[in-house]
């Protein structure tokens, strides 16, 4: 029997209404808190708010009340945003499909039989459904970009260090990126503007200056921009390939210079990254794996427990390799181009039933999950900013997307390119029939 | 002189590590393959490392190549 569909995990109706009334009173007094004054938002249920429960999509955390408020929430509050409630997500932010055995599966906004993508499933679906202007996601391997792609909205994984992770439930400290999901590049820019920047509570944040993302938008030409179209060697679904090829032509018509770029084999970046993710996840979950193994879904437990057996030396070498391989990738691939263009996912979103780890053969599904993220996780390893952009629909009505990758801290360039693209396309304006 | 029961084998020690109590021998075999695969990729790439390479080089690289 199918689990019940679930988008919201908690609605804070009274608090949201009171906050809205307060924002109205402030406006009448001539006080505007910031660029998000009165804007309704909701996020996947993993950003801590003092005094509230953040389940992380898990049974284990369902009674855990946060004792601190995430830096990103503090910044959104200060900018005037109103939080409507919290959204569904993959358990412990682990899983690219959006299944959740504990709270019910989130469904694709455009095709209810298909997965919404994970782990920020609720964030992407809520934005696609126009339930909220934007939402925060977290991305350890694809978790902002994949659900954004599968639901026809924009998802931005910033550079590692651009946005604080303080108060965000961890999946893998070295790979976790917090970023916005919204319908347009402009809305993503607005949200990133508020949340980006150094944070004394997160030592991994960078002191790189935060540019004015929003004011740079609005140009309809990409002259002077060089986009490298990746020869990635990955087998891509024909409809996705056609749509991403078409997006290159659009970018070229906007004035970008398009060149071909041969990528190195991404598989080592993927696997070395997996070593880091598994090692860190196993360390943080070890106590609960010992004391509450029955409270994990099979899928999440299977994906974490291998990390219990990784030698520390291999984990540390994986971390050491990250700097070396990132420097090499920037020198070999990114030098000479401003942006790298490639498909988001090699395949269309599978159906919920065909990709349910609790029912199907786990080895087969782990292979599918690797395939879903093979063009995204390498950029978590490299820490480079990457954005998922809607570029059409399949014949079955499922959203298609391409991905742009930028130089470190070049989110402004990514947003400018996508904003120009969205001025001459309307894929992001398609509204699902719910 | 060895203890009467002998020292625990590495596999036995691993199976007694915190968090591993629910892992069956069959599952352990699968995990061994998985760990070998991951470590194999890391070790194949490790010759690119020099003695002085450290994890913080990653963040420094991002900051030093910022655009």
Boltz contact constraints between the chains, C-beta under 6 A:
constraints:
  - contact:
      token1: [A, 206]
      token2: [B, 63]
      max_distance: 6.0
  - contact:
      token1: [A, 208]
      token2: [B, 66]
      max_distance: 6.0
  - contact:
      token1: [A, 268]
      token2: [B, 41]
      max_distance: 6.0
  - contact:
      token1: [A, 268]
      token2: [B, 45]
      max_distance: 6.0
  - contact:
      token1: [A, 271]
      token2: [B, 38]
      max_distance: 6.0
  - contact:
      token1: [A, 271]
      token2: [B, 41]
      max_distance: 6.0
  - contact:
      token1: [A, 272]
      token2: [B, 41]
      max_distance: 6.0
  - contact:
      token1: [A, 272]
      token2: [B, 42]
      max_distance: 6.0
  - contact:
      token1: [A, 274]
      token2: [B, 38]
      max_distance: 6.0
  - contact:
      token1: [A, 275]
      token2: [B, 38]
      max_distance: 6.0
  - contact:
      token1: [A, 275]
      token2: [B, 42]
      max_distance: 6.0
  - contact:
      token1: [A, 286]
      token2: [B, 18]
      max_distance: 6.0
  - contact:
      token1: [A, 286]
      token2: [B, 19]
      max_distance: 6.0
  - contact:
      token1: [A, 289]
      token2: [B, 19]
      max_distance: 6.0
  - contact:
      token1: [A, 290]
      token2: [B, 18]
      max_distance: 6.0
  - contact:
      token1: [A, 290]
      token2: [B, 19]
      max_distance: 6.0
  - contact:
      token1: [A, 293]
      token2: [B, 22]
      max_distance: 6.0
  - contact:
      token1: [A, 306]
      token2: [B, 31]
      max_distance: 6.0
  - contact:
      token1: [A, 306]
      token2: [B, 34]
      max_distance: 6.0
  - contact:
      token1: [A, 308]
      token2: [B, 19]
      max_distance: 6.0
  - contact:
      token1: [A, 308]
      token2: [B, 20]
      max_distance: 6.0
  - contact:
      token1: [A, 309]
      token2: [B, 14]
      max_distance: 6.0
  - contact:
      token1: [A, 309]
      token2: [B, 31]
      max_distance: 6.0
  - contact:
      token1: [A, 309]
      token2: [B, 35]
      max_distance: 6.0
  - contact:
      token1: [A, 310]
      token2: [B, 35]
      max_distance: 6.0
  - contact:
      token1: [A, 314]
      token2: [B, 39]
      max_distance: 6.0
  - contact:
      token1: [A, 314]
      token2: [B, 42]
      max_distance: 6.0
  - contact:
      token1: [A, 317]
      token2: [B, 42]
      max_distance: 6.0
  - contact:
      token1: [A, 317]
      token2: [B, 46]
      max_distance: 6.0
  - contact:
      token1: [A, 318]
      token2: [B, 42]
      max_distance: 6.0
  - contact:
      token1: [A, 319]
      token2: [B, 55]
      max_distance: 6.0
  - contact:
      token1: [A, 320]
      token2: [B, 49]
      max_distance: 6.0
  - contact:
      token1: [A, 320]
      token2: [B, 53]
      max_distance: 6.0
  - contact:
      token1: [A, 320]
      token2: [B, 55]
      max_distance: 6.0
  - contact:
      token1: [A, 321]
      token2: [B, 45]
      max_distance: 6.0
  - contact:
      token1: [A, 322]
      token2: [B, 58]
      max_distance: 6.0
  - contact:
      token1: [A, 323]
      token2: [B, 57]
      max_distance: 6.0
  - contact:
      token1: [A, 323]
      token2: [B, 58]
      max_distance: 6.0
  - contact:
      token1: [A, 323]
      token2: [B, 61]
      max_distance: 6.0
  - contact:
      token1: [A, 324]
      token2: [B, 48]
      max_distance: 6.0
  - contact:
      token1: [A, 324]
      token2: [B, 53]
      max_distance: 6.0
  - contact:
      token1: [A, 326]
      token2: [B, 58]
      max_distance: 6.0
  - contact:
      token1: [A, 326]
      token2: [B, 61]
      max_distance: 6.0
  - contact:
      token1: [A, 327]
      token2: [B, 61]
      max_distance: 6.0
  - contact:
      token1: [A, 330]
      token2: [B, 65]
      max_distance: 6.0
  - contact:
      token1: [A, 383]
      token2: [B, 62]
      max_distance: 6.0
  - contact:
      token1: [A, 407]
      token2: [B, 67]
      max_distance: 6.0
  - contact:
      token1: [A, 408]
      token2: [B, 62]
      max_distance: 6.0
  - contact:
      token1: [A, 408]
      token2: [B, 65]
      max_distance: 6.0
  - contact:
      token1: [A, 408]
      token2: [B, 66]
      max_distance: 6.0
  - contact:
      token1: [A, 409]
      token2: [B, 66]
      max_distance: 6.0
  - contact:
      token1: [A, 410]
      token2: [B, 67]
      max_distance: 6.0
